[in-house]
Amino acid sequence: MALPLKWYKAAANAGDTDAYYRIGLMYEAGEGVKKNKDAALALYRKTAEDPDADQQEEAQAAVDRLEDELASRAPVT
């Protein structure tokens, strides 16, 4: 596990929802972890839902962007 990820996970487990945003960035970009936009979206949502998070607005923008991106890749039935 990449060292930044280890520290961000520790912070997130301690209740720092901004750390979830940072982990989401890592998953979205594939930095130190396997790229996973679904995981990134879930992590961004945790931060966006916290009114006290410093990164709340950035996280909500990321949620909106990824929801649009992931919806466009869904198969049409």
Protein Blocks (a to p, Z undefined) as FASTA:
>chain_A
ZZklmmmmmmmmnopaklmmmmmmmmmnopoiacdfklmmmmmmmmmmmmkbmklmmmmm
mmmmmmmmmmmmpccZZ
